[in-house]
């Protein structure tokens, strides 16, 4: 997904919800990086953006996103991108993640602010989800050297997870981010 496509989704979600803010929690939040033009294709491959309405206690707004601009909708068929409405509980995130959201309000969002997950918080959620596509995403970002493995470890320490999950994610961060940094310094 390109930045223009994400702006389109944010703009459409704002119009559907009649609100001027939405949270982007899925992989496309990585587009907040100032170096987004250096991102490998594996990182921007998805045609889906996971959106959380700012206030949605009964998840009806998330359902509205799904039904209006979700997978299989006329929006999806027309633009070949779509949004998935999700709840705040969808992603397992480090404590304080909301204070680190990155506001993204551009001419292309037409007055709607997309609050994008901080890249480090996003990666912790990806590591904990541990699906093959999440592993590919994290590994591809590790190869870019755009993010700091130590900050990832610090964010992991702020995340509620089991000890087994913590050890697994620490090992993966070392492999994807810290080992590649050590190799480059040799």
C-alpha positions as a Markdown table, in Angstrom:
| # | Residue | x | y | z |
|---|---|---|---|---|
| 1 | Unk | 0.0 | 0.0 | 0.0 |
| 2 | Unk | 1.2 | 3.5 | -0.8 |
| 3 | Unk | 0.9 | 6.6 | 1.3 |
| 4 | Unk | -1.7 | 7.9 | -1.1 |
| 5 | Unk | -3.8 | 4.7 | -0.7 |
| 6 | Unk | -3.6 | 4.9 | 3.0 |
| 7 | Unk | -4.7 | 8.5 | 2.9 |
| 8 | Unk | -7.7 | 7.4 | 0.8 |
| 9 | Unk | -8.7 | 4.8 | 3.3 |
| 10 | Unk | -8.3 | 7.2 | 6.2 |
| 11 | Unk | -10.4 | 9.8 | 4.3 |
| 12 | Unk | -13.1 | 7.2 | 3.5 |
| 13 | Unk | -13.3 | 5.9 | 7.1 |
| 14 | Unk | -13.7 | 9.4 | 8.4 |
| 15 | Unk | -16.5 | 10.1 | 6.0 |
| 16 | Unk | -18.3 | 6.8 | 6.8 |
| 17 | Unk | -18.0 | 7.3 | 10.6 |
| 18 | Unk | -18.6 | 11.1 | 10.3 |
| 19 | Unk | -15.6 | 11.6 | 12.5 |
| 20 | Unk | -12.2 | 13.3 | 12.0 |
| 21 | Unk | -10.0 | 10.7 | 13.7 |
| 22 | Unk | -9.2 | 7.0 | 13.3 |
| 23 | Unk | -6.4 | 4.8 | 14.5 |
| 24 | Unk | -4.3 | 2.7 | 12.1 |
| 25 | Unk | -3.0 | -0.4 | 14.0 |
| 26 | Unk | -2.1 | -2.7 | 11.1 |
| 27 | Unk | 1.1 | -3.1 | 9.1 |
| 28 | Unk | 0.4 | 0.0 | 7.1 |
| 29 | Unk | 1.1 | 2.2 | 10.2 |
| 30 | Unk | 4.7 | 1.7 | 9.2 |
| 31 | Unk | 4.1 | 4.3 | 6.5 |
| 32 | Unk | 4.6 | 6.9 | 9.3 |
| 33 | Unk | 8.3 | 6.4 | 9.0 |
| 34 | Unk | 10.0 | 9.4 | 7.4 |
| 35 | Unk | 12.1 | 6.9 | 5.4 |
| 36 | Unk | 9.1 | 5.1 | 4.1 |
| 37 | Unk | 10.5 | 5.3 | 0.6 |
| 38 | Unk | 13.3 | 2.9 | 1.8 |
| 39 | Unk | 10.8 | 0.2 | 2.9 |
| 40 | Unk | 11.2 | -3.1 | 1.2 |
| 41 | Unk | 8.2 | -4.4 | -0.8 |
| 42 | Unk | 7.4 | -7.1 | 1.8 |
| 43 | Unk | 6.5 | -4.3 | 4.2 |
| 44 | Unk | 4.1 | -2.4 | 2.0 |
| 45 | Unk | 2.7 | -5.4 | 0.2 |
| 46 | Unk | -0.7 | -5.5 | 2.0 |
| 47 | Unk | -3.7 | -4.0 | 0.4 |
| 48 | Unk | -5.5 | -3.9 | 3.8 |
| 49 | Unk | -5.4 | -1.3 | 6.6 |
| 50 | Unk | -6.6 | -2.2 | 10.1 |
| 51 | Unk | -8.5 | 0.7 | 11.5 |
| 52 | Unk | -9.8 | 1.3 | 15.1 |
| 53 | Unk | -12.5 | 3.9 | 15.6 |
| 54 | Unk | -11.5 | 6.3 | 18.3 |
| 55 | Unk | -14.5 | 5.5 | 20.5 |
| 56 | Unk | -16.3 | 2.2 | 19.7 |
| 57 | Unk | -17.5 | 0.4 | 22.9 |
| 58 | Unk | -19.8 | -2.0 | 21.1 |
| 59 | Unk | -17.7 | -2.3 | 17.9 |
| 60 | Unk | -20.5 | -1.2 | 15.7 |
| 61 | Unk | -18.3 | 1.4 | 14.1 |
| 62 | Unk | -15.7 | -1.2 | 13.3 |
| 63 | Unk | -18.4 | -3.2 | 11.7 |
| 64 | Unk | -19.5 | -0.1 | 9.7 |
| 65 | Unk | -15.9 | 0.2 | 8.3 |
| 66 | Unk | -15.9 | -3.5 | 7.3 |
| 67 | Unk | -19.3 | -3.3 | 5.6 |
| 68 | Unk | -18.6 | 0.0 | 3.8 |
| 69 | Unk | -14.9 | -0.2 | 2.7 |
| 70 | Unk | -13.9 | -3.7 | 3.8 |
| 71 | Unk | -12.9 | -6.8 | 1.9 |
| 72 | Unk | -15.2 | -7.6 | -1.0 |
| 73 | Unk | -16.9 | -4.2 | -0.8 |
| 74 | Unk | -17.5 | -2.0 | -3.9 |
| 75 | Unk | -14.7 | 0.2 | -2.5 |
| 76 | Unk | -12.3 | -2.8 | -2.5 |
| 77 | Unk | -13.4 | -3.8 | -6.0 |
| 78 | Unk | -12.9 | -0.3 | -7.3 |
| 79 | Unk | -9.7 | 0.7 | -5.6 |
| 80 | Unk | -8.1 | -2.7 | -4.9 |
| 81 | Unk | -7.4 | -1.7 | -1.3 |
| 82 | Unk | -9.7 | -2.1 | 1.8 |
| 83 | Unk | -10.0 | -1.4 | 5.5 |
| 84 | Unk | -10.7 | -3.9 | 8.2 |
| 85 | Unk | -12.5 | -2.4 | 11.2 |
| 86 | Unk | -11.0 | -3.8 | 14.4 |
| 87 | Unk | -11.1 | -3.2 | 18.1 |
| 88 | Unk | -8.4 | -1.9 | 20.4 |
| 89 | Unk | -8.0 | -5.4 | 21.8 |
| 90 | Unk | -7.0 | -6.8 | 18.4 |
| 91 | Unk | -3.3 | -5.9 | 18.8 |
| 92 | Unk | -1.2 | -6.7 | 21.9 |
| 93 | Unk | 0.7 | -3.5 | 22.4 |
| 94 | Unk | 3.2 | -2.1 | 24.9 |
| 95 | Unk | 1.9 | 0.1 | 27.8 |
| 96 | Unk | 1.6 | 3.7 | 26.8 |
| 97 | Unk | 1.1 | 3.0 | 23.1 |
| 98 | Unk | -1.7 | 5.6 | 22.9 |
| 99 | Unk | 0.7 | 8.3 | 23.9 |
| 100 | Unk | 3.1 | 7.4 | 21.1 |
| 101 | Unk | 0.5 | 7.4 | 18.3 |
| 102 | Unk | 1.7 | 9.4 | 15.3 |
| 103 | Unk | -0.8 | 11.9 | 13.9 |
| 104 | Unk | -1.1 | 11.8 | 10.1 |
| 105 | Unk | -3.2 | 14.5 | 8.7 |
| 106 | Unk | -2.4 | 15.5 | 5.2 |
| 107 | Unk | -4.0 | 17.2 | 2.3 |
| 108 | Unk | -4.9 | 13.7 | 1.1 |
| 109 | Unk | -6.8 | 12.8 | 4.3 |
| 110 | Unk | -9.0 | 15.9 | 3.8 |
| 111 | Unk | -9.3 | 16.9 | 7.5 |
| 112 | Unk | -9.3 | 13.4 | 8.9 |
| 113 | Unk | -6.4 | 12.5 | 11.2 |
| 114 | Unk | -5.1 | 9.0 | 11.0 |
| 115 | Unk | -3.3 | 8.1 | 14.3 |
| 116 | Unk | -0.7 | 5.6 | 13.2 |
| 117 | Unk | 1.0 | 3.2 | 15.6 |
| 118 | Unk | 4.5 | 4.0 | 16.5 |
| 119 | Unk | 6.7 | 1.6 | 14.4 |
| 120 | Unk | 8.2 | 0.0 | 17.5 |
| 121 | Unk | 4.8 | -0.6 | 19.1 |
| 122 | Unk | 3.6 | -2.1 | 15.7 |
| 123 | Unk | 6.6 | -4.5 | 15.6 |
| 124 | Unk | 5.9 | -5.7 | 19.1 |
| 125 | Unk | 2.3 | -6.5 | 18.1 |
| 126 | Unk | 3.6 | -8.3 | 15.0 |
| 127 | Unk | 6.1 | -10.3 | 16.9 |
| 128 | Unk | 3.4 | -11.4 | 19.4 |
| 129 | Unk | 0.9 | -12.3 | 16.7 |
| 130 | Unk | 3.7 | -14.5 | 15.2 |
| 131 | Unk | 1.9 | -15.4 | 11.9 |
| 132 | Unk | 4.1 | -16.1 | 8.9 |
| 133 | Unk | 3.3 | -12.8 | 7.3 |
| 134 | Unk | 4.2 | -11.0 | 10.6 |
| 135 | Unk | 7.6 | -12.8 | 10.7 |
| 136 | Unk | 8.3 | -11.8 | 7.1 |
| 137 | Unk | 7.3 | -8.2 | 7.9 |
| 138 | Unk | 9.6 | -8.0 | 11.0 |
| 139 | Unk | 12.5 | -9.7 | 9.2 |
| 140 | Unk | 12.2 | -7.3 | 6.2 |
| 141 | Unk | 12.3 | -4.3 | 8.5 |
| 142 | Unk | 15.3 | -5.7 | 10.4 |
| 143 | Unk | 17.2 | -5.8 | 7.1 |
| 144 | Unk | 16.6 | -2.1 | 6.5 |
| 145 | Unk | 18.3 | -0.9 | 9.7 |
| 146 | Unk | 15.7 | 1.8 | 10.0 |
| 147 | Unk | 14.8 | 0.8 | 13.5 |
| 148 | Unk | 16.7 | 0.1 | 16.7 |
| 149 | Unk | 16.6 | -3.4 | 18.2 |
| 150 | Unk | 17.3 | -2.1 | 21.7 |
| 151 | Unk | 14.2 | 0.1 | 21.6 |
| 152 | Unk | 12.2 | -2.9 | 20.5 |
| 153 | Unk | 13.5 | -4.8 | 23.6 |
| 154 | Unk | 12.6 | -1.8 | 25.8 |
| 155 | Unk | 9.0 | -1.8 | 24.3 |
| 156 | Unk | 8.8 | -5.6 | 24.9 |
| 157 | Unk | 9.5 | -5.0 | 28.5 |
| 158 | Unk | 6.4 | -2.8 | 28.6 |
| 159 | Unk | 4.2 | -5.4 | 27.1 |
| 160 | Unk | 1.9 | -7.9 | 28.9 |
| 161 | Unk | 2.8 | -11.4 | 27.7 |
| 162 | Unk | 3.8 | -14.7 | 29.0 |
| 163 | Unk | 7.4 | -15.5 | 29.9 |
| 164 | Unk | 7.6 | -18.0 | 27.0 |
| 165 | Unk | 6.4 | -15.3 | 24.6 |
| 166 | Unk | 8.8 | -12.8 | 26.0 |
| 167 | Unk | 11.7 | -15.1 | 25.5 |
| 168 | Unk | 10.6 | -16.0 | 22.0 |
| 169 | Unk | 10.2 | -12.4 | 21.0 |
| 170 | Unk | 13.6 | -11.4 | 22.5 |
| 171 | Unk | 15.3 | -14.1 | 20.5 |
| 172 | Unk | 13.6 | -12.9 | 17.3 |
| 173 | Unk | 14.5 | -9.3 | 17.9 |
| 174 | Unk | 18.1 | -10.3 | 18.5 |
| 175 | Unk | 18.0 | -12.3 | 15.3 |
| 176 | Unk | 16.2 | -9.7 | 13.1 |
| 177 | Unk | 17.7 | -6.5 | 14.5 |
| 178 | Unk | 20.6 | -6.9 | 16.8 |
| 179 | Unk | 22.5 | -9.7 | 15.1 |
| 180 | Unk | 22.4 | -7.9 | 11.8 |
| 181 | Unk | 23.7 | -4.7 | 13.4 |
| 182 | Unk | 26.5 | -6.6 | 15.1 |
| 183 | Unk | 27.4 | -8.2 | 11.7 |
| 184 | Unk | 27.4 | -4.8 | 10.0 |
| 185 | Unk | 29.8 | -3.4 | 12.6 |
| 186 | Unk | 32.4 | -6.2 | 12.0 |
